[in-house]
Amino acid sequence: MKARTHHRAARGGRPGAWTGDDVEAARLEANETARPRGVHGPTPAEAWEGRRRLDAGERAAFAAEMGRCRREARRAQGYGAGAALDRTAGAAVDRVAIREALVARGLLRILPQ
């Protein structure tokens, strides 16, 4: 992404001075042309379009699991149930909760290295 963004900015006469438009153009280019799964694998855009979409029931089950995981992550990080969290603390809780909820619902597999 850095290289793509740099080249976009340079083509626009602003090497080293990236804009949001440069970053967005680089993101779109990468989604349409990159092949992170190998030369015969799908582009990110193709993989996204080919994904299995969740139905309303699966979304509701994920939301419930997310609530449970968020409560557990808050407790594990030492925050009481009613404690107000600032943006940084809330993001830390959500990073753990989202990963745990995705794994619990079978939407994410984490393979051993």
Backbone as ProteinMPNN parsed JSONL, in Angstrom:
{"seq_chain_A": "MKARTHHRAARGGRPGAWTGDDVEAARLEANETARPRGVHGPTPAEAWEGRRRLDAGERAAFAAEMGRCRREARRAQGYGAGAALDRTAGAAVDRVAIREALVARGLLRILPQ", "coords_chain_A": {"N_chain_A": [[0.815, -1.186, 0.0], [1.949, 1.205, 0.747], [3.855, 1.634, -1.282], [2.2, 1.742, -3.551], [0.644, 3.981, -2.914], [2.617, 5.948, -2.729], [3.488, 6.011, -5.437], [1.138, 6.881, -6.672], [0.9, 9.477, -5.593], [3.289, 10.587, -6.535], [2.858, 10.503, -9.305], [0.952, 12.424, -9.369], [2.434, 14.662, -8.983], [3.267, 15.11, -6.38], [5.362, 13.805, -4.754], [5.969, 12.115, -1.764], [4.119, 13.651, -0.43], [1.369, 12.666, 0.427], [-2.127, 12.31, -0.228], [-5.5, 11.862, 0.979], [-6.994, 11.014, -1.178], [-5.003, 9.833, -2.754], [-4.332, 7.612, -1.185], [-6.796, 6.244, -1.137], [-7.126, 5.694, -3.891], [-4.954, 3.988, -4.238], [-5.74, 1.881, -2.573], [-8.058, 0.966, -3.912], [-6.894, 0.172, -6.332], [-5.204, -1.898, -5.435], [-7.125, -3.721, -4.467], [-8.268, -4.498, -6.842], [-6.208, -5.565, -8.392], [-4.165, -6.945, -6.973], [-2.915, -10.163, -5.948], [-3.031, -11.874, -3.435], [-3.253, -14.555, -2.748], [-1.77, -16.011, -4.476], [-0.79, -16.432, -7.954], [-2.89, -17.566, -9.392], [-4.977, -17.232, -7.727], [-7.86, -15.48, -6.327], [-8.455, -11.914, -6.73], [-8.473, -9.442, -4.067], [-10.937, -8.078, -4.322], [-12.452, -9.898, -5.83], [-12.514, -12.079, -4.065], [-13.946, -10.93, -1.96], [-16.438, -10.421, -3.168], [-17.193, -13.037, -3.648], [-17.717, -14.099, -1.202], [-19.48, -15.85, 1.438], [-22.525, -14.696, 2.422], [-23.937, -13.544, 5.486], [-27.018, -14.529, 6.988], [-30.019, -13.048, 8.442], [-30.497, -14.319, 10.898], [-27.983, -15.396, 11.526], [-26.555, -13.035, 11.784], [-27.816, -11.912, 14.019], [-27.164, -13.853, 15.95], [-24.394, -13.542, 15.948], [-24.218, -10.905, 16.911], [-25.2, -11.259, 19.521], [-23.24, -12.996, 20.523], [-21.066, -11.303, 20.313], [-21.708, -9.378, 22.233], [-21.453, -10.945, 24.569], [-18.722, -11.627, 24.392], [-17.58, -9.096, 24.505], [-18.25, -8.286, 27.091], [-16.755, -10.199, 28.531], [-14.14, -9.573, 27.66], [-13.882, -6.975, 28.674], [-13.965, -7.555, 31.423], [-11.679, -9.203, 31.648], [-9.723, -7.356, 31.076], [-9.823, -5.757, 33.224], [-11.896, -3.91, 33.576], [-14.858, -2.697, 34.973], [-18.343, -3.657, 34.643], [-19.983, -1.395, 34.257], [-18.187, 0.601, 33.785], [-16.999, 3.543, 32.252], [-15.419, 3.72, 29.143], [-12.593, 5.124, 27.543], [-11.739, 6.11, 24.174], [-9.429, 4.665, 23.365], [-9.246, 2.534, 25.234], [-11.737, 1.325, 24.791], [-11.403, 0.502, 22.144], [-9.366, -1.38, 22.484], [-10.675, -3.332, 23.989], [-12.668, -4.041, 22.131], [-11.114, -5.091, 20.003], [-10.227, -7.543, 21.016], [-12.713, -8.733, 21.638], [-14.083, -8.856, 19.152], [-12.45, -10.589, 17.643], [-12.666, -12.936, 19.232], [-15.447, -13.411, 19.12], [-15.846, -13.843, 16.366], [-14.343, -16.2, 16.028], [-15.714, -17.919, 17.803], [-18.203, -18.127, 16.544], [-17.514, -19.481, 14.285], [-16.622, -18.068, 12.097], [-14.102, -17.234, 11.688], [-10.953, -18.65, 11.419], [-8.065, -19.401, 13.181], [-4.981, -20.301, 12.395], [-2.368, -22.454, 13.541], [1.043, -21.416, 13.745]], "CA_chain_A": [[0.0, 0.0, 0.0], [2.818, 2.387, 0.775], [4.435, 1.834, -2.61], [1.123, 2.175, -4.452], [0.277, 5.352, -2.552], [3.746, 6.795, -3.146], [3.458, 6.166, -6.896], [-0.019, 7.733, -6.994], [1.243, 10.859, -5.245], [4.346, 11.035, -7.452], [2.225, 10.778, -10.601], [0.202, 13.672, -9.208], [3.377, 15.754, -8.751], [3.422, 15.325, -4.949], [6.058, 12.692, -4.098], [6.167, 12.35, -0.338], [3.003, 14.43, 0.136], [0.2, 11.866, 0.094], [-3.458, 12.803, 0.143], [-6.489, 10.804, 1.178], [-7.346, 10.498, -2.506], [-3.929, 8.934, -3.177], [-4.472, 6.371, -0.414], [-8.0, 5.562, -1.615], [-6.841, 5.167, -5.226], [-4.057, 2.845, -4.056], [-6.55, 0.797, -2.015], [-8.895, 0.44, -4.988], [-5.994, -0.523, -7.268], [-4.772, -3.15, -4.807], [-8.258, -4.643, -4.42], [-8.582, -4.972, -8.188], [-5.081, -6.165, -9.108], [-3.294, -7.785, -6.141], [-3.287, -11.579, -5.864], [-2.335, -12.347, -2.236], [-3.338, -16.018, -2.628], [-1.024, -16.603, -5.574], [-1.084, -15.923, -9.286], [-4.178, -18.082, -9.859], [-5.99, -16.952, -6.715], [-8.693, -14.31, -6.605], [-8.063, -10.608, -6.196], [-9.284, -9.163, -2.89], [-12.305, -7.728, -4.726], [-13.128, -11.136, -6.217], [-12.747, -12.853, -2.849], [-15.022, -10.262, -1.219], [-17.698, -10.667, -3.876], [-17.514, -14.452, -3.581], [-17.901, -14.541, 0.183], [-20.807, -16.282, 1.866], [-23.148, -13.64, 3.219], [-24.682, -13.996, 6.662], [-28.438, -14.195, 6.99], [-30.428, -12.258, 9.613], [-30.306, -15.124, 12.105], [-26.549, -15.463, 11.82], [-26.161, -11.702, 12.26], [-28.319, -11.771, 15.389], [-26.354, -14.722, 16.8], [-23.081, -12.908, 16.091], [-24.373, -9.743, 17.793], [-25.302, -11.769, 20.894], [-21.912, -13.489, 20.895], [-20.215, -10.12, 20.458], [-22.001, -8.813, 23.554], [-20.839, -11.805, 25.577], [-17.266, -11.49, 24.29], [-17.213, -7.75, 24.951], [-18.298, -8.302, 28.568], [-15.616, -10.992, 28.989], [-12.908, -8.815, 27.404], [-13.844, -5.882, 29.668], [-13.607, -8.143, 32.715], [-10.295, -9.671, 31.578], [-8.829, -6.194, 31.047], [-9.959, -5.064, 34.496], [-12.92, -2.865, 33.542], [-16.157, -3.104, 35.489], [-19.423, -3.694, 33.651], [-20.511, -0.062, 33.994], [-17.108, 1.587, 33.658], [-16.905, 4.253, 30.981], [-14.119, 3.509, 28.515], [-12.217, 6.099, 26.522], [-11.633, 5.523, 22.831], [-8.331, 3.696, 23.316], [-9.628, 1.347, 26.004], [-12.841, 0.687, 24.083], [-10.854, -0.171, 20.966], [-8.626, -2.551, 22.962], [-11.694, -4.324, 24.339], [-13.321, -4.504, 20.899], [-10.202, -5.937, 19.215], [-10.288, -8.893, 21.592], [-14.078, -9.25, 21.546], [-14.408, -9.171, 17.758], [-11.727, -11.82, 17.283], [-13.249, -14.065, 19.956], [-16.802, -13.666, 18.603], [-15.703, -14.445, 15.038], [-13.894, -17.584, 16.214], [-16.788, -18.673, 18.443], [-19.281, -18.365, 15.571], [-16.987, -20.227, 13.155], [-16.424, -17.151, 10.978], [-12.661, -16.973, 11.59], [-10.075, -19.705, 11.898], [-6.698, -18.956, 13.414], [-4.156, -21.482, 12.211], [-1.076, -22.393, 14.245], [2.162, -21.063, 12.861]], "C_chain_A": [[0.864, 1.257, 0.0], [3.385, 2.674, -0.603], [3.371, 2.335, -3.587], [0.748, 3.637, -4.177], [1.37, 6.326, -2.969], [3.695, 7.055, -4.652], [2.278, 7.031, -7.336], [0.309, 9.2, -6.731], [2.294, 11.41, -6.207], [3.767, 11.351, -8.826], [1.41, 12.07, -10.556], [1.1, 14.865, -8.92], [3.616, 16.057, -7.283], [4.173, 14.173, -4.279], [6.319, 13.034, -2.632], [5.071, 13.155, 0.324], [1.697, 13.749, -0.264], [-1.089, 12.567, 0.518], [-4.361, 11.601, 0.399], [-6.91, 10.191, -0.143], [-6.279, 9.541, -3.037], [-4.061, 7.573, -2.477], [-5.683, 5.571, -0.906], [-7.776, 4.959, -3.0], [-5.93, 3.946, -5.141], [-4.824, 1.646, -3.502], [-7.402, 0.149, -3.101], [-8.057, -0.358, -5.99], [-5.57, -1.873, -6.7], [-5.909, -4.166, -4.782], [-8.577, -5.235, -5.783], [-7.448, -5.745, -8.855], [-4.213, -7.104, -8.284], [-3.805, -9.229, -6.144], [-2.559, -12.192, -4.66], [-2.371, -13.859, -2.05], [-2.632, -16.725, -3.783], [-1.555, -16.153, -6.92], [-2.441, -16.398, -9.806], [-5.3, -17.84, -8.857], [-6.783, -15.701, -7.06], [-8.051, -13.012, -6.12], [-8.859, -10.399, -4.912], [-10.735, -8.82, -3.247], [-13.091, -8.973, -5.114], [-13.445, -11.994, -4.992], [-13.901, -12.249, -2.042], [-16.376, -10.533, -1.863], [-18.139, -12.118, -3.77], [-17.773, -14.968, -2.18], [-19.33, -15.022, 0.422], [-21.379, -15.199, 2.775], [-23.948, -14.235, 4.376], [-26.153, -13.626, 6.526], [-28.776, -13.481, 8.304], [-30.22, -13.03, 10.911], [-28.849, -15.214, 12.509], [-26.038, -14.121, 12.338], [-26.6, -11.489, 13.705], [-27.493, -12.627, 16.354], [-24.96, -14.124, 17.009], [-23.166, -11.713, 17.038], [-24.466, -10.182, 19.259], [-23.947, -12.264, 21.384], [-20.951, -12.332, 21.121], [-20.451, -9.463, 21.815], [-21.35, -9.612, 24.666], [-19.323, -11.635, 25.578], [-16.797, -10.113, 24.753], [-17.22, -7.692, 26.481], [-17.093, -9.054, 29.136], [-14.299, -10.238, 28.793], [-12.773, -7.653, 28.382], [-13.371, -6.417, 31.017], [-12.14, -8.552, 32.721], [-9.304, -8.51, 31.6], [-9.003, -5.303, 32.278], [-10.965, -3.924, 34.521], [-14.232, -3.427, 34.066], [-17.223, -2.99, 34.414], [-19.926, -2.299, 33.297], [-19.457, 1.008, 33.778], [-17.119, 2.225, 32.267], [-15.495, 4.063, 30.423], [-13.83, 4.629, 27.534], [-12.017, 5.366, 25.199], [-10.576, 4.431, 22.757], [-8.697, 2.407, 24.042], [-10.763, 0.599, 25.321], [-12.36, -0.074, 22.864], [-10.094, -1.432, 21.372], [-9.589, -3.678, 23.325], [-12.306, -4.902, 23.068], [-12.414, -5.38, 20.049], [-10.248, -7.38, 19.709], [-11.67, -9.499, 21.363], [-14.441, -9.652, 20.122], [-13.732, -10.464, 17.337], [-12.375, -13.031, 17.947], [-14.645, -14.411, 19.438], [-16.741, -14.31, 17.219], [-15.286, -15.902, 15.139], [-15.03, -18.422, 16.784], [-17.911, -19.016, 17.474], [-18.792, -19.099, 14.321], [-16.759, -19.374, 11.915], [-14.957, -16.807, 10.762], [-11.93, -18.17, 12.16], [-8.695, -19.102, 12.071], [-5.839, -20.211, 13.408], [-2.861, -21.349, 13.008], [0.033, -22.091, 13.257], [3.209, -22.131, 12.881]], "O_chain_A": [[0.546, 2.245, -0.663], [3.397, 3.822, -1.046], [3.626, 3.256, -4.364], [0.561, 4.424, -5.105], [1.085, 7.4, -3.498], [3.843, 8.196, -5.091], [2.404, 7.825, -8.269], [0.023, 10.063, -7.562], [2.203, 12.557, -6.644], [4.139, 12.348, -9.445], [1.207, 12.724, -11.579], [0.608, 15.959, -8.645], [4.11, 17.134, -6.95], [3.663, 13.609, -3.311], [6.827, 14.108, -2.312], [5.094, 13.327, 1.543], [1.007, 14.198, -1.178], [-1.119, 13.314, 1.496], [-4.014, 10.467, 0.071], [-7.157, 8.988, -0.224], [-6.604, 8.552, -3.694], [-3.919, 6.524, -3.104], [-5.596, 4.354, -1.071], [-8.194, 3.83, -3.254], [-6.109, 2.981, -5.883], [-4.583, 0.514, -3.919], [-7.461, -1.077, -3.199], [-8.464, -1.43, -6.437], [-5.579, -2.878, -7.41], [-5.686, -5.347, -5.048], [-9.096, -6.347, -5.874], [-7.695, -6.506, -9.791], [-3.577, -7.991, -8.853], [-4.999, -9.47, -6.324], [-1.592, -12.936, -4.829], [-1.589, -14.395, -1.265], [-2.874, -17.906, -4.032], [-2.633, -15.567, -7.014], [-3.077, -15.691, -10.588], [-6.448, -18.203, -9.111], [-6.423, -14.956, -7.971], [-7.213, -13.015, -5.217], [-9.835, -11.113, -4.682], [-11.658, -9.231, -2.544], [-14.266, -9.097, -4.769], [-14.528, -12.571, -4.901], [-14.735, -12.979, -1.506], [-17.347, -10.841, -1.172], [-19.337, -12.402, -3.801], [-18.024, -16.159, -1.996], [-20.259, -14.648, -0.294], [-20.77, -14.838, 3.782], [-24.555, -15.298, 4.246], [-26.495, -12.557, 6.02], [-27.916, -13.33, 9.172], [-29.809, -12.451, 11.917], [-28.515, -15.119, 13.69], [-25.188, -14.077, 13.227], [-25.848, -10.95, 14.517], [-27.158, -12.178, 17.451], [-24.41, -14.189, 18.108], [-22.284, -11.525, 17.876], [-23.878, -9.549, 20.136], [-23.549, -11.99, 22.516], [-20.115, -12.381, 22.024], [-19.502, -9.038, 22.473], [-20.767, -9.047, 25.591], [-18.709, -11.512, 26.638], [-15.72, -9.991, 25.337], [-16.315, -7.124, 27.092], [-16.479, -8.607, 30.104], [-13.436, -10.265, 29.671], [-11.677, -7.373, 28.867], [-12.506, -5.832, 31.669], [-11.428, -8.283, 33.689], [-8.181, -8.657, 32.082], [-8.408, -4.229, 32.366], [-10.897, -3.059, 35.394], [-14.666, -4.503, 33.653], [-17.033, -2.314, 33.403], [-20.265, -2.048, 32.14], [-19.783, 2.183, 33.608], [-17.231, 1.54, 31.25], [-14.505, 4.224, 31.138], [-14.711, 5.042, 26.779], [-12.12, 4.141, 25.135], [-10.805, 3.385, 22.15], [-8.48, 1.314, 23.52], [-10.755, -0.631, 25.276], [-12.846, -1.168, 22.578], [-10.169, -2.446, 20.679], [-9.343, -4.84, 23.004], [-12.446, -6.118, 22.943], [-12.894, -6.328, 19.428], [-10.3, -8.318, 18.913], [-11.783, -10.65, 20.941], [-15.053, -10.701, 19.919], [-14.365, -11.337, 16.742], [-12.607, -14.045, 17.289], [-14.986, -15.589, 19.33], [-17.508, -15.23, 16.934], [-15.811, -16.75, 14.419], [-15.285, -19.524, 16.299], [-18.508, -20.088, 17.575], [-19.572, -19.319, 13.394], [-16.707, -19.899, 10.803], [-14.605, -16.165, 9.773], [-12.247, -18.647, 13.25], [-8.215, -18.374, 11.203], [-5.948, -21.067, 14.287], [-2.32, -20.251, 13.135], [-0.035, -22.464, 12.086], [4.227, -22.011, 12.199]]}, "name": "protein", "num_of_chains": 1, "seq": "MKARTHHRAARGGRPGAWTGDDVEAARLEANETARPRGVHGPTPAEAWEGRRRLDAGERAAFAAEMGRCRREARRAQGYGAGAALDRTAGAAVDRVAIREALVARGLLRILPQ"}
